[in-house]
Amino acid sequence: MLERFLSKDNLNRAYVKVMRNKGAGGIDKMTTDELLGYLREHREALLVSVRNGNYKSQPVRRVEIPVYSNLKVPHQSH
């Protein structure tokens, strides 16, 4: 299952989806424009750390989405 998740095709589909949806930068302040270069440079190290169980994701950034007039509902942004 992990190898299917980490397959080149699956990772490419995920990247295209993030770009198509104009994904917001995360807590690390990396923009989607910077993502491709970062992934190209660090791809192997990222894959090895996930396979070995060493990968630690960064915390998600909380964003409040306004609902109705003044009521706000917390939403986790990735």
C-alpha positions as CSV (number, residue, x, y, z in Angstrom):
1,M,0.0,0.0,0.0
2,L,2.8,2.4,0.9
3,E,4.6,1.9,-2.4
4,R,1.4,2.6,-4.3
5,F,1.0,5.8,-2.3
6,L,4.6,6.8,-3.0
7,S,4.5,5.8,-6.7
8,K,5.7,8.4,-9.2
9,D,2.3,8.5,-10.9
10,N,0.4,9.1,-7.7
11,L,2.8,11.8,-6.5
12,N,2.6,13.5,-9.9
13,R,-1.2,13.4,-9.7
14,A,-1.2,14.9,-6.2
15,Y,1.2,17.7,-7.4
16,V,-1.0,18.5,-10.4
17,K,-4.1,18.6,-8.2
18,V,-2.4,21.0,-5.7
19,M,-1.4,23.3,-8.6
20,R,-4.8,23.1,-10.2
21,N,-6.5,24.0,-7.0
22,K,-4.0,26.8,-6.4
23,G,-3.1,25.3,-3.0
24,A,-2.1,27.7,-0.3
25,G,1.3,27.7,1.2
26,G,1.6,26.0,4.6
27,I,3.1,26.9,7.9
28,D,6.6,26.7,6.3
29,K,5.6,29.7,4.0
30,M,6.6,27.8,0.9
31,T,4.6,28.9,-2.1
32,T,3.2,26.5,-4.7
33,D,5.7,28.2,-7.2
34,E,8.6,27.0,-5.0
35,L,7.2,23.5,-4.6
36,L,8.4,21.8,-7.8
37,G,12.0,22.9,-7.3
38,Y,11.9,21.7,-3.7
39,L,10.4,18.4,-4.6
40,R,13.0,17.8,-7.3
41,E,15.9,18.6,-5.0
42,H,14.6,16.6,-2.0
43,R,12.5,13.9,-3.6
44,E,14.7,10.9,-2.7
45,A,15.3,12.0,0.9
46,L,11.6,12.5,1.4
47,L,10.7,9.1,0.0
48,V,13.3,7.4,2.1
49,S,12.2,9.1,5.3
50,V,8.5,8.1,4.6
51,R,9.5,4.5,3.9
52,N,11.6,4.3,7.0
53,G,8.9,5.9,9.2
54,N,11.1,8.9,10.0
55,Y,9.1,11.5,8.2
56,K,7.6,14.2,10.5
57,S,5.0,16.4,8.9
58,Q,4.9,20.1,9.9
59,P,1.9,21.4,11.9
60,V,-1.0,22.6,9.8
61,R,-2.0,26.2,9.7
62,R,-5.4,27.0,11.1
63,V,-7.7,29.2,9.1
64,E,-11.0,30.6,10.1
65,I,-13.7,30.4,7.5
66,P,-16.5,33.0,8.0
67,V,-20.0,31.4,8.2
68,Y,-23.1,33.6,8.1
69,S,-22.6,37.0,9.7
70,N,-20.1,36.9,12.7
71,L,-19.9,33.2,13.4
72,K,-16.5,31.7,12.6
73,V,-15.7,28.0,12.2
74,P,-12.1,26.8,12.6
75,H,-10.7,25.0,9.5
76,Q,-7.4,23.1,9.1
77,S,-5.5,24.2,6.1
78,H,-2.8,21.9,4.8
